Amino acid sequence: MHLPAGSTRTTAGAITTGPRRTQARRRARVRRLLGAGALAACGAIGVSGLAACGGSAPSTAASAAAPASPPVATAAAKGKAPARLPVVVARATLTEPALPTPTTSANQAEPPETTPAADPMQPVAPAHPADPTHSAKPATPVSPSPPTSSHSAQSSSPGPTEQDPLTALPNFTPSYVQEFDGDTIPPGWDAYSGVPGGESAQVAQWEPRMCTFSGGEAHFMASGIDSCGLQFYGVPQEYGAWFARLKGDDEPPGLFFSDIFLLWPANNQWPPEIDIYEDSGGNRSGTSATLHNTVGNACGSSPTGPCLAAYEQTNGGSGGVSNDGTEWHTYGVEWTPSGVTWLIDGRVIFTAPASQVKSPARQPALPMYMDLQSQNLRGTGTPTPRETMTVDWVEEFSWNG
């Protein structure tokens, strides 16, 4: 669950102290080291050896033509929501420093932006000393293509309310929707706590009180190096579709809070991992899609970054896709035995066919959890409390296969 052992867990507003499952520590350690986009800002991982992902999309036929859309990677690759699960709220008590109250409009006011003291911009120490980190590469636009997913193409909008969760998706069945209508963490969700594995306590800290809920939105706040991470552990799924309506906040120079929407294995056996949306903070001008495939014993008991990268399917090697992450968008992924498809506002931006995985690796075939997080990558963080990501809703679909 992304958290180190011995940290605090916040679930449905209740705080429980005690040892965490072993997955807590390993989740944060590996995620922080190997995320294609988030780690791009931190160091120098060469990704030239990443596996090619050409080929046709594994998802179903296109539903409808759509307006202009995000560019599509050349590598291999609304109606109202279904009945909402009831939200039982139990307000948690916040402590100093007080956080600003988020607004629900698209033009929400932000706290004064103060540039933090200059930092040496040193890469964060990796979880495994021998592992390098991904090199930073700018997002590179490529030619767009029509949607090839079963998810109808949708346009981005200035606010969250113009885009509601889907009520139906061909070849998939709605299984969960959360619109964050309560004023505390919903049932079935977990707030990260503690120092991310492999990080220094002077660089990043998960803090449950940085996760706030109001106005039908989840607000990912930050203060100093403290920030918010959430996991929906209610019903892990093997195959399906996941979508989130979210936006990040443009950051002043010197801030690097990376926003990430991902799937993480319920048994904590990493890899695999599916990064649905991932940016490097700053102006959030691009996003990358990455599938960390299951490698078995191909990389030994202590896998290194270069070995694991050889089995990834990602558009990170080409810089991902250009995308204004400070605007509202609907990010999604469709995952079936034939492969994985990534979408922004219903447009396919990348596909990873199962048939093109480098042997002996294979694509995931196990239940996974849905996670959202915003983490400081380097520097001293934000000198004044501010919002780093806002999420309007999330939804899951089970696969009908």
C-alpha positions as a LaTeX table, in Angstrom:
\begin{tabular}{lrrr}
\hline
Residue & $x$ (\AA) & $y$ (\AA) & $z$ (\AA) \\
\hline
Met1 & 0.00 & 0.00 & 0.00 \\
His2 & 2.87 & 2.33 & $-0.62$ \\
Leu3 & 3.62 & 2.74 & 3.07 \\
Pro4 & 6.53 & 1.71 & 5.28 \\
Ala5 & 6.04 & $-0.81$ & 8.06 \\
Gly6 & 5.11 & 0.70 & 11.39 \\
Ser7 & 3.34 & 3.69 & 9.87 \\
Thr8 & $-0.17$ & 4.95 & 10.55 \\
Arg9 & $-3.16$ & 3.87 & 8.51 \\
Thr10 & $-6.23$ & 6.04 & 8.04 \\
Thr11 & $-9.32$ & 4.22 & 6.79 \\
Ala12 & $-12.84$ & 5.66 & 6.62 \\
Gly13 & $-11.79$ & 8.43 & 8.97 \\
Ala14 & $-10.40$ & 6.11 & 11.65 \\
Ile15 & $-6.71$ & 6.13 & 12.53 \\
Thr16 & $-5.06$ & 2.92 & 13.59 \\
Thr17 & $-1.46$ & 2.74 & 14.74 \\
Gly18 & 0.63 & $-0.37$ & 14.43 \\
Pro19 & 2.77 & $-2.41$ & 12.03 \\
Arg20 & 1.69 & $-2.28$ & 8.43 \\
Arg21 & 1.65 & $-5.18$ & 6.00 \\
Thr22 & 4.99 & $-5.75$ & 4.31 \\
Gln23 & 3.54 & $-4.45$ & 1.04 \\
Ala24 & 3.49 & $-0.97$ & 2.56 \\
Arg25 & 7.23 & $-0.49$ & 2.51 \\
Arg26 & 7.97 & $-2.22$ & $-0.76$ \\
Arg27 & 5.23 & $-0.35$ & $-2.59$ \\
Ala28 & 6.69 & 3.07 & $-1.96$ \\
Arg29 & 10.26 & 1.97 & $-2.49$ \\
Val30 & 9.83 & 0.39 & $-5.88$ \\
Arg31 & 7.20 & 2.84 & $-7.10$ \\
Arg32 & 9.36 & 5.82 & $-6.28$ \\
Leu33 & 12.39 & 4.31 & $-7.98$ \\
Leu34 & 10.89 & 3.04 & $-11.18$ \\
Gly35 & 7.95 & 5.25 & $-12.13$ \\
Ala36 & 8.64 & 6.29 & $-15.71$ \\
Gly37 & 7.40 & 9.85 & $-15.49$ \\
Ala38 & 7.79 & 10.76 & $-11.84$ \\
Leu39 & 11.34 & 9.56 & $-11.68$ \\
Ala40 & 12.25 & 11.17 & $-14.94$ \\
Ala41 & 12.69 & 14.41 & $-13.05$ \\
Cys42 & 15.07 & 12.90 & $-10.53$ \\
Gly43 & 17.94 & 11.45 & $-12.37$ \\
Ala44 & 19.36 & 9.72 & $-15.28$ \\
Ile45 & 17.82 & 6.42 & $-16.20$ \\
Gly46 & 18.57 & 5.51 & $-19.77$ \\
Val47 & 15.47 & 4.03 & $-21.39$ \\
Ser48 & 16.78 & 3.49 & $-24.87$ \\
Gly49 & 16.56 & $-0.22$ & $-24.31$ \\
Leu50 & 12.82 & $-0.25$ & $-23.60$ \\
Ala51 & 10.83 & $-2.85$ & $-25.49$ \\
Ala52 & 8.97 & $-1.70$ & $-28.57$ \\
Cys53 & 5.20 & $-1.87$ & $-28.37$ \\
Gly54 & 3.93 & $-1.67$ & $-31.90$ \\
Gly55 & 0.75 & $-3.33$ & $-33.04$ \\
Ser56 & $-2.99$ & $-3.01$ & $-32.93$ \\
Ala57 & $-4.93$ & $-1.98$ & $-29.86$ \\
Pro58 & $-6.31$ & $-4.79$ & $-27.74$ \\
Ser59 & $-9.47$ & $-2.88$ & $-26.88$ \\
Thr60 & $-12.86$ & $-3.04$ & $-28.58$ \\
Ala61 & $-14.05$ & $-1.14$ & $-31.64$ \\
Ala62 & $-14.32$ & 2.63 & $-31.65$ \\
Ser63 & $-17.54$ & 4.05 & $-30.33$ \\
Ala64 & $-17.74$ & 7.49 & $-31.87$ \\
Ala65 & $-15.70$ & 10.10 & $-33.65$ \\
Ala66 & $-14.53$ & 12.86 & $-31.37$ \\
Pro67 & $-13.14$ & 16.38 & $-31.33$ \\
Ala68 & $-9.45$ & 17.18 & $-31.23$ \\
Ser69 & $-7.57$ & 14.96 & $-28.82$ \\
Pro70 & $-4.22$ & 14.25 & $-27.23$ \\
Pro71 & $-1.59$ & 12.80 & $-29.57$ \\
Val72 & $-1.28$ & 9.05 & $-29.92$ \\
Ala73 & 1.94 & 7.20 & $-29.26$ \\
Thr74 & 3.34 & 5.45 & $-32.31$ \\
Ala75 & 4.97 & 2.72 & $-30.25$ \\
Ala76 & 3.15 & $-0.67$ & $-30.00$ \\
Ala77 & 1.40 & $-0.17$ & $-29.04$ \\
Lys78 & $-21.15$ & 11.17 & $-20.26$ \\
Gly79 & $-24.58$ & 10.13 & $-18.74$ \\
Lys80 & $-24.84$ & 9.84 & $-15.00$ \\
Ala81 & $-22.92$ & 7.26 & $-13.01$ \\
Pro82 & $-24.34$ & 3.92 & $-11.87$ \\
Ala83 & $-25.85$ & 3.78 & $-8.41$ \\
Arg84 & $-23.32$ & 5.24 & $-6.06$ \\
Leu85 & $-22.15$ & 3.31 & $-3.03$ \\
Pro86 & $-23.18$ & 5.06 & 0.20 \\
Val87 & $-20.45$ & 7.12 & 1.81 \\
Val88 & $-20.19$ & 6.92 & 5.59 \\
Val89 & $-18.18$ & 9.79 & 6.90 \\
Ala90 & $-16.34$ & 10.26 & 10.16 \\
Arg91 & $-14.47$ & 13.53 & 10.22 \\
Ala92 & $-10.81$ & 13.33 & 11.19 \\
Thr93 & $-9.22$ & 16.09 & 13.23 \\
Leu94 & $-6.60$ & 18.17 & 11.43 \\
Thr95 & $-3.56$ & 19.56 & 13.18 \\
Glu96 & $-1.27$ & 22.50 & 12.53 \\
Pro97 & $-0.43$ & 23.91 & 10.11 \\
Ala98 & $-3.97$ & 24.72 & 8.94 \\
Leu99 & $-4.62$ & 23.93 & 5.30 \\
Pro100 & $-6.37$ & 26.29 & 2.90 \\
Thr101 & $-9.99$ & 25.45 & 2.12 \\
Pro102 & $-10.20$ & 24.21 & $-1.49$ \\
Thr103 & $-12.93$ & 25.60 & $-3.71$ \\
Thr104 & $-15.05$ & 23.61 & $-6.12$ \\
Ser105 & $-14.84$ & 25.87 & $-9.13$ \\
Ala106 & $-12.42$ & 25.47 & $-11.97$ \\
Asn107 & $-10.88$ & 28.79 & $-11.07$ \\
Gln108 & $-10.28$ & 27.94 & $-7.46$ \\
Ala109 & $-8.14$ & 30.35 & $-5.53$ \\
Glu110 & $-4.76$ & 29.06 & $-4.48$ \\
Pro111 & $-2.57$ & 30.03 & $-1.55$ \\
Pro112 & 0.14 & 32.58 & $-2.27$ \\
Glu113 & 2.92 & 30.96 & $-4.25$ \\
Thr114 & 6.34 & 31.49 & $-2.76$ \\
Thr115 & 9.42 & 30.14 & $-4.44$ \\
Pro116 & 11.26 & 27.93 & $-1.96$ \\
Ala117 & 14.92 & 28.37 & $-1.26$ \\
Ala118 & 17.09 & 27.06 & $-4.04$ \\
Asp119 & 18.04 & 23.46 & $-3.60$ \\
Pro120 & 21.00 & 21.60 & $-5.08$ \\
Met121 & 18.62 & 19.56 & $-7.30$ \\
Gln122 & 20.30 & 16.34 & $-6.32$ \\
Pro123 & 18.58 & 13.08 & $-7.35$ \\
Val124 & 16.77 & 11.26 & $-4.56$ \\
Ala125 & 18.63 & 8.24 & $-3.28$ \\
Pro126 & 17.28 & 5.11 & $-5.02$ \\
Ala127 & 15.82 & 2.19 & $-3.11$ \\
His128 & 18.45 & $-0.14$ & $-4.54$ \\
Pro129 & 21.88 & 1.52 & $-4.61$ \\
Ala130 & 22.79 & $-0.16$ & $-7.87$ \\
Asp131 & 19.64 & 0.98 & $-9.64$ \\
Pro132 & 19.83 & 4.08 & $-11.85$ \\
Thr133 & 16.71 & 6.19 & $-12.40$ \\
His134 & 14.97 & 7.20 & $-15.61$ \\
Ser135 & 16.37 & 10.19 & $-17.47$ \\
Ala136 & 14.18 & 13.24 & $-17.91$ \\
Lys137 & 12.81 & 13.66 & $-21.42$ \\
Pro138 & 10.35 & 16.25 & $-22.69$ \\
Ala139 & 6.95 & 15.18 & $-23.92$ \\
Thr140 & 6.96 & 14.87 & $-27.69$ \\
Pro141 & 3.72 & 15.33 & $-29.67$ \\
Val142 & 3.00 & 12.80 & $-32.39$ \\
Ser143 & 0.22 & 12.48 & $-34.93$ \\
Pro144 & $-3.25$ & 11.94 & $-33.43$ \\
Ser145 & $-5.52$ & 9.11 & $-34.46$ \\
Pro146 & $-9.24$ & 8.39 & $-34.00$ \\
Pro147 & $-10.30$ & 6.54 & $-30.86$ \\
Thr148 & $-10.04$ & 2.77 & $-30.99$ \\
Ser149 & $-11.33$ & 2.11 & $-27.50$ \\
Ser150 & $-14.75$ & 1.08 & $-26.29$ \\
His151 & $-14.68$ & 4.22 & $-24.14$ \\
Ser152 & $-16.41$ & 7.03 & $-26.04$ \\
Ala153 & $-14.14$ & 9.93 & $-26.93$ \\
Gln154 & $-14.73$ & 12.97 & $-24.79$ \\
Ser155 & $-13.33$ & 16.48 & $-24.82$ \\
Ser156 & $-11.61$ & 18.14 & $-21.90$ \\
Ser157 & $-13.51$ & 20.86 & $-20.07$ \\
Pro158 & $-12.60$ & 23.75 & $-17.76$ \\
Gly159 & $-14.49$ & 22.24 & $-14.83$ \\
Pro160 & $-15.22$ & 18.79 & $-13.45$ \\
Thr161 & $-19.01$ & 18.83 & $-13.53$ \\
Glu162 & $-19.36$ & 18.79 & $-17.31$ \\
Gln163 & $-18.03$ & 15.23 & $-17.35$ \\
Asp164 & $-19.76$ & 12.56 & $-15.27$ \\
Pro165 & $-18.76$ & 8.90 & $-14.85$ \\
Leu166 & $-19.96$ & 6.51 & $-17.55$ \\
Thr167 & $-23.07$ & 4.43 & $-17.02$ \\
Ala168 & $-22.02$ & 1.78 & $-19.52$ \\
Leu169 & $-18.92$ & 0.58 & $-21.38$ \\
Pro170 & $-19.02$ & $-2.12$ & $-24.10$ \\
Asn171 & $-17.44$ & $-5.40$ & $-22.95$ \\
Phe172 & $-17.22$ & $-4.15$ & $-19.35$ \\
Thr173 & $-19.63$ & $-3.94$ & $-16.39$ \\
Pro174 & $-19.67$ & $-1.07$ & $-13.85$ \\
Ser175 & $-18.34$ & $-2.31$ & $-10.52$ \\
Tyr176 & $-17.53$ & 0.82 & $-8.49$ \\
Val177 & $-17.84$ & 4.60 & $-8.62$ \\
Gln178 & $-16.73$ & 7.17 & $-6.06$ \\
Glu179 & $-17.59$ & 10.87 & $-6.40$ \\
Phe180 & $-16.13$ & 11.98 & $-3.05$ \\
Asp181 & $-19.35$ & 13.58 & $-1.80$ \\
Gly182 & $-18.41$ & 13.16 & 1.86 \\
Asp183 & $-16.12$ & 15.33 & 3.96 \\
Thr184 & $-13.61$ & 12.65 & 4.91 \\
Ile185 & $-11.95$ & 9.57 & 3.41 \\
Pro186 & $-14.60$ & 7.19 & 1.98 \\
Pro187 & $-15.04$ & 3.58 & 3.14 \\
Gly188 & $-12.69$ & 1.17 & 1.42 \\
Trp189 & $-9.95$ & 3.78 & 0.99 \\
Asp190 & $-6.57$ & 4.00 & 2.70 \\
Ala191 & $-4.44$ & 7.12 & 3.19 \\
Tyr192 & $-0.69$ & 6.65 & 2.95 \\
Ser193 & 1.41 & 7.53 & 5.99 \\
Gly194 & 5.11 & 7.67 & 6.77 \\
Val195 & 8.30 & 8.12 & 4.76 \\
Pro196 & 8.12 & 6.50 & 1.29 \\
Gly197 & 10.46 & 3.53 & 1.13 \\
Gly198 & 13.83 & 4.37 & $-0.32$ \\
Glu199 & 13.33 & 8.07 & 0.40 \\
Ser200 & 14.90 & 10.42 & 2.90 \\
Ala201 & 12.67 & 11.89 & 5.60 \\
Gln202 & 13.98 & 15.26 & 4.40 \\
Val203 & 12.58 & 14.76 & 0.87 \\
Ala204 & 9.10 & 13.22 & 1.10 \\
Gln205 & 6.51 & 12.28 & 3.69 \\
Trp206 & 3.04 & 10.77 & 3.33 \\
Glu207 & 0.68 & 12.59 & 5.68 \\
Pro208 & $-3.00$ & 11.50 & 5.97 \\
Arg209 & $-4.20$ & 14.99 & 6.94 \\
Met210 & $-2.99$ & 16.21 & 3.53 \\
Cys211 & $-5.92$ & 14.27 & 2.02 \\
Thr212 & $-9.05$ & 16.43 & 2.34 \\
Phe213 & $-12.55$ & 16.06 & 0.93 \\
Ser214 & $-15.07$ & 18.82 & 0.17 \\
Gly215 & $-17.38$ & 20.03 & $-2.58$ \\
Gly216 & $-17.59$ & 16.59 & $-4.17$ \\
Glu217 & $-13.83$ & 16.38 & $-4.73$ \\
Ala218 & $-10.75$ & 14.77 & $-3.20$ \\
His219 & $-8.07$ & 17.39 & $-2.60$ \\
Phe220 & $-4.43$ & 16.32 & $-2.54$ \\
Met221 & $-2.72$ & 18.97 & $-0.43$ \\
Ala222 & 0.95 & 19.59 & 0.31 \\
Ser223 & 2.77 & 21.48 & 3.03 \\
Gly224 & 6.56 & 21.41 & 3.08 \\
Ile225 & 7.41 & 17.89 & 1.93 \\
Asp226 & 4.17 & 16.39 & 3.30 \\
Ser227 & 1.65 & 15.22 & 0.69 \\
Cys228 & $-1.30$ & 12.89 & 0.08 \\
Gly229 & $-1.63$ & 9.37 & $-1.29$ \\
Leu230 & $-4.80$ & 7.24 & $-1.46$ \\
Gln231 & $-5.56$ & 3.63 & $-2.30$ \\
Phe232 & $-8.94$ & 2.00 & $-2.95$ \\
Tyr233 & $-8.49$ & $-1.45$ & $-1.45$ \\
Gly234 & $-12.18$ & $-2.39$ & $-1.36$ \\
Val235 & $-12.34$ & $-4.79$ & $-4.30$ \\
Pro236 & $-9.14$ & $-5.57$ & $-6.22$ \\
Gln237 & $-9.74$ & $-6.61$ & $-9.82$ \\
Glu238 & $-8.01$ & $-8.80$ & $-12.37$ \\
Tyr239 & $-8.73$ & $-7.16$ & $-15.73$ \\
Gly240 & $-11.21$ & $-4.36$ & $-16.21$ \\
Ala241 & $-11.26$ & $-0.62$ & $-16.88$ \\
Trp242 & $-10.40$ & 2.27 & $-14.57$ \\
Phe243 & $-11.07$ & 6.00 & $-15.07$ \\
Ala244 & $-10.42$ & 9.16 & $-13.04$ \\
Arg245 & $-11.44$ & 12.74 & $-13.63$ \\
Leu246 & $-8.59$ & 14.86 & $-12.26$ \\
Lys247 & $-6.29$ & 17.82 & $-12.68$ \\
Gly248 & $-2.98$ & 18.90 & $-11.22$ \\
Asp249 & $-1.93$ & 22.38 & $-10.15$ \\
Asp250 & 0.70 & 24.37 & $-12.00$ \\
Glu251 & 3.70 & 24.69 & $-9.72$ \\
Pro252 & 6.06 & 27.63 & $-9.29$ \\
Pro253 & 9.77 & 27.16 & $-10.05$ \\
Gly254 & 11.45 & 24.82 & $-7.60$ \\
Leu255 & 8.46 & 22.57 & $-6.84$ \\
Phe256 & 8.31 & 18.97 & $-8.06$ \\
Phe257 & 5.19 & 17.23 & $-6.76$ \\
Ser258 & 4.47 & 14.39 & $-9.19$ \\
Asp259 & 0.81 & 13.37 & $-9.65$ \\
Ile260 & 0.19 & 9.69 & $-10.39$ \\
Phe261 & $-2.87$ & 7.49 & $-11.07$ \\
Leu262 & $-1.95$ & 3.79 & $-11.10$ \\
Leu263 & $-2.82$ & 0.15 & $-10.47$ \\
Trp264 & $-0.81$ & $-1.80$ & $-7.91$ \\
Pro265 & $-0.88$ & $-5.61$ & $-7.28$ \\
Ala266 & $-3.07$ & $-6.59$ & $-4.33$ \\
Asn267 & $-0.54$ & $-9.21$ & $-3.19$ \\
Asn268 & 2.25 & $-6.60$ & $-3.14$ \\
Gln269 & 4.42 & $-8.70$ & $-5.44$ \\
Trp270 & 6.11 & $-6.10$ & $-7.65$ \\
Pro271 & 6.27 & $-5.96$ & $-10.59$ \\
Pro272 & 3.67 & $-5.67$ & $-12.20$ \\
Glu273 & 2.36 & $-2.11$ & $-12.08$ \\
Ile274 & 0.21 & $-0.08$ & $-14.49$ \\
Asp275 & 0.83 & 3.68 & $-14.50$ \\
Ile276 & $-2.29$ & 5.26 & $-16.00$ \\
Tyr277 & $-1.31$ & 8.91 & $-15.57$ \\
Glu278 & 2.06 & 10.18 & $-14.40$ \\
Asp279 & 3.71 & 13.57 & $-14.64$ \\
Ser280 & 6.93 & 15.07 & $-13.33$ \\
Gly281 & 5.44 & 18.04 & $-11.53$ \\
Gly282 & 6.28 & 21.60 & $-12.53$ \\
Asn283 & 4.03 & 22.78 & $-15.36$ \\
Arg284 & 2.71 & 19.21 & $-15.94$ \\
Ser285 & 3.06 & 19.55 & $-19.71$ \\
Gly286 & 3.17 & 15.83 & $-20.45$ \\
Thr287 & 2.22 & 12.39 & $-19.19$ \\
Ser288 & 3.61 & 8.91 & $-19.68$ \\
Ala289 & 1.93 & 5.50 & $-19.82$ \\
Thr290 & 3.93 & 2.57 & $-18.46$ \\
Leu291 & 3.32 & $-1.13$ & $-17.91$ \\
His292 & 5.86 & $-2.77$ & $-15.61$ \\
Asn293 & 5.45 & $-6.39$ & $-16.67$ \\
Thr294 & 5.92 & $-9.47$ & $-14.53$ \\
Val295 & 9.48 & $-10.69$ & $-15.12$ \\
Gly296 & 9.64 & $-13.84$ & $-13.00$ \\
Asn297 & 13.26 & $-14.75$ & $-12.35$ \\
Ala298 & 14.57 & $-12.94$ & $-15.42$ \\
Cys299 & 16.16 & $-10.18$ & $-13.29$ \\
Gly300 & 17.09 & $-12.25$ & $-10.24$ \\
Ser301 & 16.03 & $-11.75$ & $-6.64$ \\
Ser302 & 17.24 & $-8.12$ & $-6.53$ \\
Pro303 & 16.24 & $-6.72$ & $-9.93$ \\
Thr304 & 17.99 & $-3.62$ & $-11.22$ \\
Gly305 & 16.42 & $-0.77$ & $-13.15$ \\
Pro306 & 18.07 & $-1.55$ & $-16.50$ \\
Cys307 & 16.98 & $-5.19$ & $-16.38$ \\
Leu308 & 13.37 & $-4.36$ & $-15.51$ \\
Ala309 & 13.25 & $-1.59$ & $-18.12$ \\
Ala310 & 14.02 & $-4.10$ & $-20.85$ \\
Tyr311 & 10.65 & $-5.78$ & $-20.19$ \\
Glu312 & 8.53 & $-2.64$ & $-19.81$ \\
Gln313 & 5.98 & $-1.44$ & $-22.33$ \\
Thr314 & 5.92 & 2.35 & $-22.21$ \\
Asn315 & 5.81 & 5.54 & $-24.22$ \\
Gly316 & 8.17 & 7.14 & $-21.70$ \\
Gly317 & 11.18 & 6.42 & $-23.88$ \\
Ser318 & 9.80 & 8.82 & $-26.49$ \\
Gly319 & 8.83 & 11.42 & $-23.89$ \\
Gly320 & 5.23 & 10.30 & $-23.39$ \\
Val321 & 2.57 & 12.58 & $-24.85$ \\
Ser322 & 1.99 & 16.32 & $-24.60$ \\
Asn323 & $-0.84$ & 17.03 & $-22.19$ \\
Asp324 & $-1.85$ & 19.98 & $-20.04$ \\
Gly325 & $-2.16$ & 18.25 & $-16.69$ \\
Thr326 & $-3.38$ & 21.47 & $-15.05$ \\
Glu327 & $-6.67$ & 21.20 & $-17.00$ \\
Trp328 & $-9.46$ & 18.77 & $-16.17$ \\
His329 & $-9.12$ & 15.50 & $-18.09$ \\
Thr330 & $-10.50$ & 11.98 & $-17.82$ \\
Tyr331 & $-7.63$ & 9.48 & $-17.72$ \\
Gly332 & $-8.29$ & 5.79 & $-18.13$ \\
Val333 & $-6.99$ & 2.35 & $-18.91$ \\
Glu334 & $-8.58$ & $-0.83$ & $-20.31$ \\
Trp335 & $-6.85$ & $-4.05$ & $-19.31$ \\
Thr336 & $-7.72$ & $-7.46$ & $-20.76$ \\
Pro337 & $-5.76$ & $-10.67$ & $-21.42$ \\
Ser338 & $-4.92$ & $-9.36$ & $-24.90$ \\
Gly339 & $-3.24$ & $-6.18$ & $-23.65$ \\
Val340 & $-3.56$ & $-2.75$ & $-22.08$ \\
Thr341 & $-4.88$ & 0.48 & $-23.63$ \\
Trp342 & $-4.41$ & 4.00 & $-22.20$ \\
Leu343 & $-6.85$ & 6.86 & $-22.87$ \\
Ile344 & $-7.15$ & 10.60 & $-22.27$ \\
Asp345 & $-10.69$ & 11.96 & $-22.68$ \\
Gly346 & $-11.63$ & 8.80 & $-24.57$ \\
Arg347 & $-8.71$ & 9.01 & $-27.01$ \\
Val348 & $-6.24$ & 6.15 & $-27.16$ \\
Ile349 & $-2.74$ & 7.45 & $-26.51$ \\
Phe350 & $-0.85$ & 4.16 & $-26.16$ \\
Thr351 & $-1.36$ & 0.41 & $-26.42$ \\
Ala352 & 0.66 & $-2.48$ & $-25.01$ \\
Pro353 & $-0.30$ & $-5.78$ & $-26.73$ \\
Ala354 & 0.32 & $-8.88$ & $-24.65$ \\
Ser355 & 1.69 & $-10.60$ & $-27.75$ \\
Gln356 & 4.62 & $-8.19$ & $-27.88$ \\
Val357 & 6.01 & $-8.64$ & $-24.38$ \\
Lys358 & 9.66 & $-9.62$ & $-24.42$ \\
Ser359 & 10.13 & $-13.21$ & $-23.21$ \\
Pro360 & 10.21 & $-14.50$ & $-20.50$ \\
Ala361 & 8.19 & $-11.60$ & $-19.07$ \\
Arg362 & 4.40 & $-11.51$ & $-19.26$ \\
Gln363 & 1.65 & $-9.00$ & $-18.67$ \\
Pro364 & $-0.15$ & $-8.88$ & $-15.32$ \\
Ala365 & $-2.71$ & $-11.59$ & $-14.55$ \\
Leu366 & $-3.62$ & $-10.94$ & $-10.93$ \\
Pro367 & $-5.95$ & $-8.66$ & $-8.92$ \\
Met368 & $-4.82$ & $-5.05$ & $-8.61$ \\
Tyr369 & $-5.77$ & $-2.01$ & $-6.52$ \\
Met370 & $-6.43$ & 1.54 & $-7.74$ \\
Asp371 & $-4.17$ & 4.27 & $-6.31$ \\
Leu372 & $-3.77$ & 8.04 & $-6.58$ \\
Gln373 & $-0.85$ & 9.97 & $-5.15$ \\
Ser374 & 1.08 & 13.24 & $-5.25$ \\
Gln375 & 4.68 & 13.01 & $-4.04$ \\
Asn376 & 7.56 & 15.43 & $-3.65$ \\
Leu377 & 10.45 & 14.33 & $-5.84$ \\
Arg378 & 13.21 & 16.64 & $-4.64$ \\
Gly379 & 13.91 & 19.91 & $-2.91$ \\
Thr380 & 12.36 & 21.32 & 0.25 \\
Gly381 & 8.75 & 21.16 & $-0.91$ \\
Thr382 & 6.25 & 23.98 & $-0.68$ \\
Pro383 & 6.82 & 26.76 & 1.89 \\
Thr384 & 3.08 & 27.43 & 2.12 \\
Pro385 & 0.24 & 24.85 & 2.04 \\
Arg386 & $-1.13$ & 24.35 & $-1.46$ \\
Glu387 & $-3.16$ & 21.87 & $-3.50$ \\
Thr388 & $-1.19$ & 19.64 & $-5.87$ \\
Met389 & $-3.99$ & 17.50 & $-7.38$ \\
Thr390 & $-7.81$ & 17.51 & $-7.40$ \\
Val391 & $-9.90$ & 14.42 & $-8.20$ \\
Asp392 & $-13.60$ & 14.76 & $-9.06$ \\
Trp393 & $-14.43$ & 11.07 & $-9.37$ \\
Val394 & $-13.07$ & 7.59 & $-10.07$ \\
Glu395 & $-14.76$ & 4.49 & $-11.43$ \\
Glu396 & $-14.03$ & 0.83 & $-12.11$ \\
Phe397 & $-15.47$ & $-1.66$ & $-14.57$ \\
Ser398 & $-15.05$ & $-5.42$ & $-14.51$ \\
Trp399 & $-14.21$ & $-7.20$ & $-17.75$ \\
Asn400 & $-16.97$ & $-9.33$ & $-19.30$ \\
Gly401 & $-14.61$ & $-11.93$ & $-20.74$ \\
\hline
\end{tabular}
